[in-house]
Amino acid sequence: FPITALCCSILMSACSSKDRESDPRPAGPMIVSGIVVQPRPLDNVVRSSGTVLASESVDLAAEAAGRVDSIYFHEGRHVRKNDLLVQLNDDDLQAQLKKTELQIQLASAQEQRQKQLAEKNLISTEQYDVSANQLNTLKADYDNLTAAGRKKKIRAPFDGIIGLRYVSEGGY
């Protein structure tokens, strides 16, 4: 007990010691500096090097081969969906379409005459069916040529900005 009391009194006297010379606080008024905060917009910008990728991009090519006749776009310009971008040479298809149109006109007139004769039982139904079939076959040929002509055109698949062009007029 006496040793414990002695330790506590030494400890208490050490803690209660008020040595003014070792106190780091100045005796006079304290000098304080400060900044008044004002609200202002904060730029939330991140500067970084890297690569920018489009959300949608495609490399366009015609479904059919051929010589490029016309280019209807400029690099970096905006285009709308289905705008004509490139036209390939389709002179042979245009000639075949004209020929087929004329054949359709002739077959249509013949089918009408055959129909009138068949209604009066002056020709057999088979003869009328042959002329009607010939007309329908020519119409199918026309649709086929029209589809082939669409393959000679490159159209924009969606709205967007045209990138770099890797073809020139006259190229294949």
FIDREN-864477 format. One record per residue (C-alpha): residue in one letter; residue number from 1; y, x, z. Coordinates in steps of 0.02 Angstrom, whole numbers. Layout:
BEGIN
 rose tipa  north   east     up
    a  NUM      Y      X      Z
...
//
This chain:
BEGIN
 rose tipa  north   east     up
    f    1      0      0      0
    p    2    129    135     42
    i    3     96    226   -124
    t    4    120     65   -223
    a    5    282     25   -133
    l    6    345    200   -168
    c    7    306    186   -356
    c    8    394     17   -367
    s    9    550     81   -280
    i   10    559    235   -395
    l   11    536    123   -547
    m   12    667      1   -485
    s   13    789    138   -450
    a   14    761    213   -623
    c   15    791     46   -708
    s   16    942      5   -605
    s   17   1027    170   -635
    k   18   1196    141   -716
    d   19   1247    305   -788
    r   20   1411    271   -883
    e   21   1409    436   -974
    s   22   1247    400  -1067
    d   23   1299    221  -1121
    p   24   1326    224  -1313
    r   25   1439     69  -1312
    p   26   1626    102  -1321
    a   27   1730     38  -1181
    g   28   1867    -38  -1295
    p   29   1864   -176  -1429
    m   30   1734   -160  -1567
    i   31   1787   -145  -1752
    v   32   1687   -259  -1870
    s   33   1694   -268  -2061
    g   34   1634   -419  -2160
    i   35   1632   -503  -2332
    v   36   1673   -684  -2369
    v   37   1534   -756  -2480
    q   38   1589   -861  -2630
    p   39   1470   -965  -2738
    r   40   1452   -910  -2920
    p   41   1323   -936  -3060
    l   42   1172   -825  -3058
    d   43   1106   -760  -3224
    n   44    919   -777  -3220
    v   45    882   -654  -3362
    v   46    734   -538  -3374
    r   47    754   -394  -3495
    s   48    589   -327  -3557
    s   49    515   -250  -3712
    g   50    372   -340  -3797
    t   51    319   -448  -3943
    v   52    372   -627  -3977
    l   53    238   -743  -4045
    a   54    269   -911  -4126
    s   55    188  -1064  -4049
    e   56    123  -1111  -4222
    s   57    109   -996  -4371
    v   58      7   -991  -4530
    d   59    -18   -879  -4679
    l   60     -6   -993  -4830
    a   61   -107   -975  -4990
    a   62   -140  -1091  -5136
    e   63   -311  -1173  -5149
    a   64   -318  -1124  -5333
    a   65   -281   -956  -5412
    g   66   -140   -931  -5536
    r   67     23   -848  -5583
    v   68    175   -890  -5474
    d   69    301   -988  -5579
    s   70    432  -1032  -5447
    i   71    475   -995  -5267
    y   72    576  -1131  -5181
    f   73    616  -1051  -5013
    h   74    716   -910  -4936
    e   75    653   -803  -4792
    g   76    720   -854  -4621
    r   77    771  -1029  -4677
    h   78    714  -1193  -4600
    v   79    592  -1301  -4699
    r   80    525  -1475  -4670
    k   81    344  -1530  -4675
    n   82    283  -1555  -4856
    d   83    430  -1460  -4934
    l   84    374  -1374  -5094
    l   85    373  -1186  -5062
    v   86    283  -1109  -5212
    q   87    229  -1178  -5381
    l   88     88  -1092  -5477
    n   89     73  -1105  -5665
    d   90     -8  -1271  -5709
    d   91     34  -1286  -5895
    d   92   -149  -1313  -5942
    l   93   -166  -1453  -5814
    q   94     -7  -1537  -5874
    a   95    -73  -1536  -6053
    q   96   -239  -1609  -5996
    l   97   -147  -1743  -5896
    k   98    -46  -1795  -6050
    k   99   -204  -1803  -6155
    t  100   -293  -1907  -6022
    e  101   -144  -2025  -6005
    l  102   -149  -2059  -6193
    q  103   -337  -2085  -6187
    i  104   -314  -2207  -6042
    q  105   -186  -2307  -6141
    l  106   -306  -2318  -6290
    a  107   -457  -2360  -6180
    s  108   -356  -2491  -6086
    a  109   -306  -2579  -6247
    q  110   -486  -2571  -6309
    e  111   -552  -2639  -6143
    q  112   -430  -2787  -6153
    r  113   -488  -2829  -6330
    q  114   -670  -2812  -6278
    k  115   -637  -2925  -6128
    q  116   -563  -3062  -6239
    l  117   -709  -3050  -6359
    a  118   -836  -3054  -6216
    e  119   -754  -3211  -6143
    k  120   -780  -3298  -6311
    n  121   -959  -3231  -6319
    l  122   -919  -3137  -6481
    i  123   -988  -2973  -6410
    s  124  -1122  -2934  -6285
    t  125  -1081  -2903  -6102
    e  126  -1153  -2730  -6125
    q  127  -1021  -2684  -6255
    y  128   -883  -2742  -6137
    d  129   -961  -2645  -5992
    v  130   -963  -2486  -6098
    s  131   -776  -2501  -6135
    a  132   -734  -2542  -5953
    n  133   -838  -2393  -5896
    q  134   -750  -2279  -6020
    l  135   -580  -2334  -5950
    n  136   -635  -2306  -5770
    t  137   -706  -2135  -5815
    l  138   -540  -2083  -5892
    k  139   -446  -2144  -5737
    a  140   -562  -2038  -5629
    d  141   -530  -1887  -5742
    y  142   -343  -1917  -5720
    d  143   -361  -1922  -5530
    n  144   -464  -1762  -5536
    l  145   -331  -1673  -5639
    t  146   -194  -1736  -5522
    a  147   -290  -1665  -5373
    a  148   -310  -1498  -5464
    g  149   -122  -1499  -5494
    r  150    -89  -1522  -5308
    k  151   -193  -1365  -5276
    k  152    -68  -1267  -5382
    k  153     72  -1306  -5259
    i  154    100  -1232  -5088
    r  155    187  -1350  -4968
    a  156    249  -1325  -4790
    p  157    114  -1385  -4668
    f  158    243  -1422  -4531
    d  159    429  -1407  -4491
    g  160    479  -1228  -4453
    i  161    563  -1066  -4504
    i  162    496   -969  -4653
    g  163    444   -792  -4615
    l  164    417   -649  -4734
    r  165    365   -680  -4913
    y  166    230   -570  -4988
    v  167    236   -638  -5166
    s  168    360   -636  -5310
    e  169    380   -742  -5466
    g  170    257   -680  -5595
    g  171    134   -619  -5464
    y  172    -45   -681  -5461
//
